[in-house]
Amino acid sequence: MKINPAKLAGAAFYACCFSLLLAVNASAYIDPATTSYIIQIVVGVVIACGTAAGIIFNKLKRKVKKKSEDENADAPVTISNDGEHGGVVTADDLLSDDEEADK
């Protein structure tokens, strides 16, 4: 007679489930250490959900900001490329542009 491992595992699973259904209630209490573990688990889940929501929110915000920047890409942008700062716009460059516009 050949024993099928899948049927044997299924029978063992159902036997364990059936024995749990017939278990007698234990007269026990919840240890204070157990409640602190439960509190730690709940707090951990809340923090993880908040972090995940924050990450998702930031990604969505970046996408919306990127789309709005793409729409505003038609506006002319002047960058001082005098070689002094390597093409980086500094506050002095912006102030000098304002002073030139006022003249």
Phi, psi and omega per residue, in radians:
M1 nan 2.245 -3.097
K2 -1.648 2.290 -3.128
I3 -1.682 2.212 3.121
N4 -1.532 2.035 -3.100
P5 -1.086 -0.568 -3.137
A6 -1.171 -0.729 3.121
K7 -1.196 -0.628 3.123
L8 -1.160 -0.732 3.119
A9 -1.150 -0.704 3.103
G10 -1.105 -0.742 3.129
A11 -1.127 -0.697 3.119
A12 -1.145 -0.687 3.115
F13 -1.093 -0.839 3.140
Y14 -1.154 -0.595 3.101
A15 -1.142 -0.714 3.117
C16 -1.152 -0.766 3.128
C17 -1.095 -0.722 -3.133
F18 -1.152 -0.680 -3.141
S19 -1.190 -0.547 3.093
L20 -1.223 -0.569 3.116
L21 -1.190 -0.522 -3.113
L22 -1.636 0.087 -3.108
A23 -1.159 2.471 3.126
V24 -1.458 2.478 3.120
N25 -1.071 2.364 3.132
A26 -1.592 2.473 3.054
S27 -1.549 1.488 -3.057
A28 -2.292 2.996 3.095
Y29 -2.218 2.845 3.091
I30 -1.597 2.116 -3.139
D31 -1.156 2.516 3.102
P32 -0.987 -0.590 3.101
A33 -1.119 -0.607 3.124
T34 -1.149 -0.732 3.132
T35 -1.149 -0.613 3.100
S36 -1.182 -0.610 3.055
Y37 -1.122 -0.727 3.133
I38 -1.107 -0.738 3.114
I39 -1.101 -0.730 3.119
Q40 -1.094 -0.689 3.125
I41 -1.131 -0.807 -3.122
V42 -1.104 -0.775 3.133
V43 -1.119 -0.716 3.105
G44 -1.069 -0.727 3.118
V45 -1.151 -0.730 3.131
V46 -1.100 -0.768 3.133
I47 -1.141 -0.725 3.128
A48 -1.113 -0.717 3.110
C49 -1.148 -0.707 3.100
G50 -1.126 -0.700 3.108
T51 -1.146 -0.770 3.122
A52 -1.080 -0.739 3.121
A53 -1.117 -0.696 3.111
G54 -1.123 -0.721 3.119
I55 -1.130 -0.784 3.131
I56 -1.105 -0.742 3.132
F57 -1.068 -0.768 3.134
N58 -1.127 -0.679 3.113
K59 -1.136 -0.745 3.105
L60 -1.127 -0.702 3.134
K61 -1.104 -0.701 3.102
R62 -1.123 -0.696 3.131
K63 -1.121 -0.756 3.132
V64 -1.143 -0.730 3.136
K65 -1.140 -0.699 3.132
K66 -1.130 -0.697 3.106
K67 -1.129 -0.720 3.140
S68 -1.204 -0.574 3.078
E69 -1.200 -0.636 3.100
D70 -1.133 -0.630 3.119
E71 -1.231 -0.564 -3.126
N72 -1.588 0.177 -3.101
A73 -1.220 -0.251 -3.135
D74 -1.259 -0.339 -3.121
A75 -1.212 2.381 -3.120
P76 -1.239 2.420 3.129
V77 -2.118 2.232 3.106
T78 -1.890 2.247 3.128
I79 -2.136 2.264 3.117
S80 -1.297 2.104 -3.113
N81 -2.056 0.887 -3.071
D82 -1.422 -0.052 3.113
G83 1.469 -0.192 -3.106
E84 -1.211 -0.704 -3.102
H85 -1.952 0.162 3.128
G86 1.264 0.536 3.112
G87 1.494 0.116 3.128
V88 -1.593 2.308 3.119
V89 -1.436 2.178 3.120
T90 -1.887 3.011 3.125
A91 -1.116 -0.625 3.117
D92 -1.104 -0.685 3.099
D93 -1.087 -0.750 -3.132
L94 -1.167 -0.704 3.128
L95 -1.167 -0.685 3.136
S96 -1.183 -0.595 3.069
D97 -1.127 -0.699 3.107
D98 -1.129 -0.698 -3.127
E99 -1.176 -0.663 3.113
E100 -1.173 -0.629 -3.134
A101 -1.234 -0.559 3.137
D102 -1.251 -0.403 -3.083
K103 -1.325 nan nan
